[in-house]
Amino acid sequence: SVPLTPSPKPKTSAKNMFRFLAAAAALALAASPAGAFGVRRLATLPTTSAAVARAPRVSMMAGENGAGGKKKVMVLGGDGFCGWPTALYLSEQGHDVMIIDNLSRRKIDLDLGCDSLTPIASPEERVAAWNQVSGRTIEFINMDIAEDYDLLVQLIKAEKPDTVVHFAEQRAAPYSMRSGKTKRYTIDNNLGATHNLLCAVVESEVDVHIVHLGTMGVYGYNTSGGEIPEGYIDVTMPNGDKNKILHPAYPGSIYHATKCLDALLFQFYQKNDQLRVTDLHQGIVWGTTTPQTAKDERLINRFDYDGDYGTVLNRFLMQAALDVPLTVYGTGGQTRAFIHISDTARCIDIAINNPPESGAPVEIFNQIAETRRVRDIANILQEQCGAQVQFLENPRAEAAENELDVANAKFCNLGLKPITLQEGLFSEVRDVAQKYSDRCIKQKILPTAFWNKKRAQAASTNELKTEKTEDAPAEAVEA
């Protein structure tokens, strides 16, 4: 079982809480100064003093939503690497977007002593800038959905969203493996957030479509012997009966384990309460700029390059731009699925516009563009820009080499034309890295999170070098 923070009993009836919300909204609007656009601050529900202090609500007034089919969307974790550009894209499509985030990723920057390579603005400045350049509204609420359950229930009742997009989980496998503390935090935060959301939707009695960002890592990264289907596999039982079951889970880290457990919670709540859920098994995200984040410097997305949060391709592109050797773990024989950050946003929008019917099984998409071997990507960058390649002992306990064949027909059949790895976009990421190169702490590139004591001992001699390493270590690192 997963320990969840107990919620205090509400001291006010739901009817009185809604009256309180309405009165507070009216008072806030009446007190707002006139101007080109106003700031609307809705008072939060009186659950606990800590929750109230943590949950200011910021809104920038804008025009009407677009044509029919546009929806009210809550984006949980909307201040993050995937959440922020997705929120902007959804807003530009005409959806009524509200961001909910407790800013935990910014706090982890402080713990790791490593900021985003790009200087990201505060959430308040971000949504104000989006209003100015787009004329559209995005609201921001500072709330911890893993802890503030009663506040989440009342917010869903008050706002009645059509869709809740769930990014609000600790997203880095290495960070989840750093220590007992980060392992427990990842379990408590990720499962607490997911389960609170599911419970809140049931308790609110609002018909909400939940869109969850999962990971391809739920399938595992050993060679499967065939194409990985989208979520379910057809099986024949010993008695000859045919059935469809959830694809077996094979997590490679605590982070991946939370996504596997999320999937089981979705299956239960769909069966028990007929919740409508779409689970997106996403590949490794690369890129940092989208057409929306490029509209204003204040809208810039975060760019992680450190050993914990820097995704492999973004880390390589940054290293190439800064003349730092590309740090390949093990033999580089790991085959992984990739997707550009712009396609992440597009896929979320497609999922929002194609919800499952009530009572239908959990909808599962493989959200990827293509698969590539890590050392092959390093070789491409070496050929394109003369980058050096340095092979390091692998900090992870994983297969040294694997094949990966993944089905992704569902999104393509719904109109997605995925962005593949290409030089033009590579150059765009390198340009961003060069622009902010003075913010890079090169020592933070090396991995400092290890899967177990054996891996920590093997990787203890890893260090950045200026010369190219000719030979890759051949030892497999499973165990």
C-alpha positions in Angstrom: 0.0 0.0 0.0 1.1 3.6 -0.6 1.1 6.0 2.4 -1.0 9.1 1.5 -1.1 12.2 3.5 -4.4 12.2 5.4 -6.8 15.1 4.5 -8.3 17.2 7.2 -12.1 16.9 7.6 -13.8 19.9 5.9 -15.3 22.2 8.4 -17.8 23.7 5.9 -20.5 22.1 3.8 -20.0 21.9 0.0 -22.8 24.4 -0.5 -21.2 26.9 1.8 -17.8 26.3 0.2 -19.3 27.1 -3.3 -20.9 30.2 -1.8 -17.5 31.2 -0.3 -15.9 30.8 -3.7 -18.4 32.9 -5.5 -18.3 35.7 -2.9 -14.5 35.7 -2.9 -14.5 35.8 -6.7 -16.9 38.8 -6.8 -14.9 40.7 -4.2 -11.6 40.0 -6.0 -13.0 41.2 -9.3 -14.5 44.3 -7.8 -11.2 45.2 -6.2 -9.2 44.6 -9.4 -7.7 47.8 -11.0 -8.8 48.6 -14.5 -6.3 48.2 -17.3 -5.5 46.5 -20.6 -6.2 43.3 -18.8 -7.2 42.5 -15.2 -5.9 40.0 -12.7 -8.6 37.8 -11.2 -7.7 36.2 -7.9 -10.2 33.6 -6.6 -9.9 32.8 -2.9 -9.1 29.1 -2.3 -11.1 26.8 -0.2 -10.5 26.9 3.6 -9.0 23.4 4.0 -5.8 24.0 5.9 -3.7 27.2 6.4 -0.8 25.5 4.6 -3.0 24.7 1.6 -4.4 28.2 1.4 -1.0 29.7 1.6 0.2 27.4 -1.2 -2.7 28.0 -3.6 -2.8 31.5 -5.1 -4.8 31.6 -8.4 -3.7 33.9 -11.2 -5.7 34.6 -14.3 -5.2 36.9 -17.3 -8.4 37.9 -19.0 -8.7 37.2 -22.7 -11.1 36.5 -25.6 -13.6 33.8 -26.2 -12.7 30.2 -27.0 -12.6 29.0 -30.5 -15.2 27.0 -32.4 -17.2 24.0 -31.2 -15.3 21.1 -29.7 -13.0 23.3 -27.6 -12.9 22.2 -24.0 -12.1 23.3 -20.4 -8.8 21.7 -19.6 -6.9 21.4 -16.4 -3.1 20.7 -16.9 -1.6 19.2 -13.8 2.1 19.8 -13.7 1.7 22.6 -16.3 4.8 24.5 -15.2 7.1 21.6 -16.3 9.2 20.6 -19.3 6.3 18.9 -21.1 3.4 20.6 -19.3 4.2 24.2 -20.1 4.5 23.9 -23.9 1.5 21.6 -23.9 -0.6 24.2 -22.0 0.4 26.9 -24.5 -0.5 24.7 -27.5 -3.9 23.8 -26.0 -4.6 27.4 -25.3 -3.7 28.3 -28.9 -6.1 25.7 -30.2 -8.9 27.5 -28.3 -9.2 25.3 -25.2 -9.9 27.1 -21.9 -6.7 26.1 -20.0 -5.9 26.1 -16.3 -2.4 25.1 -15.0 -2.1 23.5 -11.6 1.4 23.0 -10.3 3.2 23.0 -6.9 6.5 24.1 -8.5 8.3 21.0 -7.1 10.5 20.7 -10.2 11.9 24.2 -9.4 12.6 23.2 -5.8 14.5 20.1 -7.0 16.7 22.5 -9.0 17.8 24.0 -5.7 18.4 20.5 -4.2 20.6 19.5 -7.2 22.3 22.8 -7.4 21.6 23.0 -11.1 19.1 25.3 -12.9 17.5 25.0 -16.3 20.0 25.9 -19.0 17.4 28.4 -20.2 16.3 31.1 -17.8 12.6 30.3 -17.1 10.3 33.0 -15.9 8.0 32.7 -12.9 4.6 31.1 -13.5 2.9 34.5 -13.0 5.2 36.2 -15.5 4.7 33.3 -18.0 0.9 33.5 -18.0 1.0 37.3 -18.2 3.3 37.1 -21.2 1.1 34.5 -22.9 -1.9 36.8 -22.5 0.0 39.7 -24.0 1.2 37.8 -27.1 -1.8 35.7 -27.7 -4.8 37.4 -26.2 -5.8 34.2 -24.5 -6.3 33.2 -20.9 -4.3 30.7 -19.0 -4.9 30.5 -15.2 -2.3 29.2 -12.7 -3.0 27.6 -9.3 -0.2 26.7 -6.9 -1.5 23.4 -5.5 0.0 20.0 -4.5 -2.5 17.5 -5.7 -0.7 14.7 -3.8 -1.5 16.4 -0.5 -4.4 18.9 -1.0 -7.1 16.3 -1.8 -10.1 18.3 -0.4 -9.0 21.4 -2.3 -8.7 19.3 -5.5 -12.2 17.8 -5.1 -13.7 21.3 -4.6 -11.8 22.7 -7.5 -13.1 20.0 -9.9 -16.6 20.6 -8.6 -16.3 24.3 -9.1 -14.6 24.3 -12.5 -16.2 21.2 -14.0 -13.4 20.5 -16.5 -14.0 18.4 -19.6 -10.4 17.1 -19.4 -7.7 16.8 -16.8 -4.2 16.3 -18.3 -2.0 14.6 -15.7 1.7 15.5 -15.9 2.1 16.0 -12.1 4.6 13.4 -11.4 8.4 13.3 -10.6 9.6 12.5 -14.2 13.2 11.5 -14.0 14.4 7.8 -13.6 17.8 8.8 -12.3 16.4 11.1 -9.7 14.1 8.4 -8.5 17.2 6.2 -7.9 19.5 8.7 -6.2 18.7 7.6 -2.6 16.2 6.2 -0.3 14.8 9.7 0.1 14.2 10.2 -3.6 12.8 6.7 -4.1 10.2 7.3 -1.3 9.4 10.8 -2.6 8.8 9.5 -6.1 6.5 6.7 -4.9 4.6 9.0 -2.5 4.3 11.9 -4.9 3.5 10.1 -8.1 1.1 7.5 -6.7 -0.4 10.0 -4.3 -1.1 12.5 -7.1 -2.6 9.9 -9.4 -4.8 8.2 -6.8 -5.9 11.6 -5.4 -7.0 12.6 -8.9 -8.9 9.4 -9.5 -10.6 9.6 -6.1 -11.4 13.3 -6.6 -13.1 12.7 -10.0 -15.2 10.0 -8.5 -16.2 12.1 -5.4 -16.8 15.2 -7.5 -19.3 13.3 -9.7 -18.1 15.4 -12.7 -17.7 13.5 -16.0 -14.0 14.1 -16.5 -11.7 12.6 -19.2 -8.3 11.9 -17.6 -5.3 12.1 -20.0 -2.2 10.7 -18.3 1.4 11.1 -19.6 3.0 7.7 -19.0 6.2 6.2 -20.4 7.4 3.6 -22.9 9.5 2.3 -19.9 6.5 0.4 -18.6 7.2 -2.2 -21.2 10.8 -2.6 -20.2 13.8 -2.3 -22.5 14.8 -5.9 -23.0 14.4 -7.2 -26.6 10.8 -8.3 -26.7 11.0 -10.5 -29.8 8.4 -8.6 -31.7 6.5 -5.3 -32.1 5.3 -3.9 -28.8 1.5 -3.3 -29.2 -0.3 -0.2 -27.8 -1.1 -1.3 -24.3 -2.8 -4.6 -24.7 -1.9 -8.0 -26.0 -4.1 -10.8 -27.3 -3.6 -14.1 -25.4 -4.9 -17.6 -25.7 -5.6 -19.3 -22.3 -4.7 -23.0 -21.7 -8.3 -24.0 -22.3 -8.3 -22.3 -25.7 -10.2 -19.2 -24.7 -9.0 -15.9 -26.2 -8.6 -12.8 -24.1 -7.0 -9.3 -24.2 -4.8 -8.3 -21.3 -2.7 -5.4 -20.2 0.8 -5.8 -21.6 3.1 -7.2 -18.8 5.0 -4.5 -16.9 8.8 -4.6 -16.6 9.9 -1.3 -15.0 13.6 -0.4 -15.0 13.5 2.2 -12.1 11.3 3.4 -9.3 10.0 6.1 -11.6 9.0 3.5 -14.2 7.5 1.4 -11.4 5.2 4.3 -10.5 3.9 4.5 -14.1 3.2 0.8 -14.0 1.2 1.1 -10.8 -0.6 4.1 -12.3 -1.7 1.9 -15.1 -3.2 -0.6 -12.6 -5.0 2.1 -10.8 -6.5 3.3 -14.1 -7.7 -0.3 -14.9 -9.4 -0.5 -11.5 -11.1 2.9 -11.6 -12.3 2.3 -15.1 -13.8 -1.1 -14.2 -15.2 0.0 -10.8 -16.3 3.6 -11.5 -16.4 3.7 -15.3 -13.9 6.6 -15.4 -12.7 7.7 -18.8 -8.9 7.4 -19.0 -6.4 7.7 -21.8 -2.8 6.6 -20.9 0.0 7.8 -23.2 3.2 5.7 -23.2 5.6 8.4 -24.3 9.1 8.0 -25.6 12.1 10.1 -24.7 11.4 13.8 -25.4 13.8 15.9 -27.3 13.8 19.6 -28.3 12.9 22.5 -26.1 11.3 25.1 -28.4 7.8 25.1 -29.8 6.1 27.7 -32.1 4.3 28.9 -28.9 7.3 29.2 -26.6 9.2 31.0 -29.4 6.7 33.9 -29.4 8.4 35.7 -26.4 11.5 35.3 -24.3 9.3 35.1 -21.2 7.6 31.9 -22.6 10.9 30.0 -23.0 10.7 26.3 -21.9 13.1 24.7 -19.5 16.2 22.9 -20.8 17.6 20.2 -18.5 21.1 19.0 -19.2 22.2 17.4 -15.9 22.8 13.7 -15.2 19.4 13.4 -13.5 16.9 15.3 -15.7 18.7 15.8 -19.0 17.2 13.5 -21.6 19.8 11.8 -23.7 19.3 13.6 -27.0 19.0 17.1 -25.5 22.0 16.4 -23.4 24.0 15.3 -26.5 22.9 18.4 -28.4 23.9 20.7 -25.5 27.3 18.9 -25.2 27.9 19.2 -28.9 27.1 22.9 -28.8 29.5 23.5 -25.9 32.4 21.3 -27.2 31.9 18.8 -24.4 32.3 15.1 -25.3 29.1 13.3 -25.8 28.7 11.0 -22.7 27.5 7.6 -23.9 26.6 5.1 -21.1 28.0 1.6 -21.5 28.2 0.5 -25.1 25.5 2.9 -26.3 23.6 -0.1 -27.6 20.4 0.9 -25.8 17.6 1.4 -28.4 15.0 3.9 -27.2 11.9 5.6 -28.6 11.9 9.4 -29.2 9.4 12.2 -29.7 9.8 15.9 -30.3 8.4 18.2 -27.6 6.0 19.8 -30.2 4.6 16.4 -31.0 4.0 15.8 -27.2 1.6 18.8 -27.3 -0.1 17.7 -30.5 -0.6 14.2 -29.2 -2.2 15.5 -26.0 -4.6 17.6 -28.1 -5.5 14.6 -30.2 -6.2 12.5 -27.1 -8.4 15.3 -25.7 -10.4 15.4 -28.8 -10.8 11.6 -29.0 -11.9 10.5 -25.5 -13.1 7.0 -24.8 -16.8 6.5 -24.1 -18.0 5.9 -20.5 -17.5 2.3 -19.7 -14.9 1.7 -22.4 -11.6 0.2 -21.5 -8.6 2.5 -20.7 -7.4 3.9 -24.0 -3.6 3.4 -24.5 -1.4 5.1 -27.1 2.3 4.6 -27.8 3.3 8.2 -28.1 6.5 8.0 -30.2 7.9 9.1 -33.5 10.7 6.6 -34.0 13.3 4.4 -32.3 17.1 4.9 -32.5 20.1 3.3 -30.9 22.0 5.7 -28.6 25.4 5.3 -30.1 23.9 5.8 -33.6 22.6 9.2 -32.5 26.1 10.0 -31.1 27.6 9.0 -34.4 25.2 11.3 -36.3 26.2 14.3 -34.1 29.9 13.4 -34.5 29.5 13.4 -38.3 27.4 16.6 -38.4 29.4 18.8 -36.0 32.6 17.0 -35.2 31.5 16.2 -31.6 33.8 13.9 -29.6 32.3 10.8 -28.0 33.2 9.5 -24.6 32.0 6.1 -23.3 31.2 6.0 -19.6 30.5 3.1 -17.3 26.7 2.8 -17.2 25.2 4.0 -13.9 22.0 2.1 -14.7 21.3 -1.6 -14.4 20.0 -2.4 -17.9 20.7 -4.5 -20.9 23.8 -3.3 -22.7 22.1 -3.9 -26.1 18.5 -4.2 -27.0 16.1 -4.0 -30.0 12.9 -2.0 -29.8 10.0 -2.3 -32.3 7.0 -0.2 -31.3 3.5 0.2 -32.7 2.3 3.8 -33.0 -0.5 3.5 -35.5 -3.2 5.0 -33.4 -1.9 8.6 -33.3 -0.9 8.4 -37.0 -4.4 7.2 -37.9 -5.8 10.2 -36.1 -3.7 12.7 -38.1 -0.3 12.9 -36.4 2.6 13.4 -38.7 5.5 12.9 -36.3 8.6 14.9 -36.4 11.7 12.7 -36.9 15.3 13.3 -35.9 16.6 15.9 -38.4 19.5 18.3 -38.7 17.3 21.4 -38.9 15.8 20.8 -35.4 19.2 19.6 -34.1 20.6 23.0 -35.0 17.8 24.8 -33.3 18.5 23.0 -30.0 22.2 23.6 -30.3 21.6 27.3 -30.9 19.6 27.5 -27.7 22.4 25.7 -25.8 25.0 28.1 -27.2 23.0 31.2 -26.4 22.8 30.2 -22.7 26.2 28.4 -22.5 27.3 30.6 -19.6 24.6 29.0 -17.4 26.1 25.5 -17.9 27.8 23.8 -15.0 29.8 21.1 -16.8 30.4 19.0 -13.8 26.6 18.5 -13.5 26.6 16.6 -16.9 28.1 13.4 -15.3 25.6 10.9 -13.8 25.5 11.0 -10.0 22.6 8.6 -9.5 23.3 4.9 -9.5 20.9 2.0 -9.7 22.7 -0.1 -7.1 26.0 -0.5 -5.3 27.6 -2.5 -8.2 26.8 0.2 -10.7 28.0 2.9 -8.3 31.4 1.1 -7.9 31.8 0.5 -11.6 30.9 4.2 -12.5 33.0 5.7 -9.7 35.9 6.4 -12.1 33.7 8.3 -14.6 35.0 11.8 -15.5 34.6 14.2 -18.4 37.6 14.1 -20.8 38.6 16.4 -23.5 39.9 13.7 -25.9 37.9 11.2 -27.7 37.7 7.7 -26.2 38.2 5.1 -28.9 36.9 1.9 -27.3 33.5 1.4 -25.6 33.3 -0.8 -22.5 31.7 -4.1 -23.6 30.5 -5.5 -20.3 26.8 -6.0 -20.0 25.4 -4.3 -16.9 22.2 -6.2 -16.0 21.7 -6.9 -12.3 
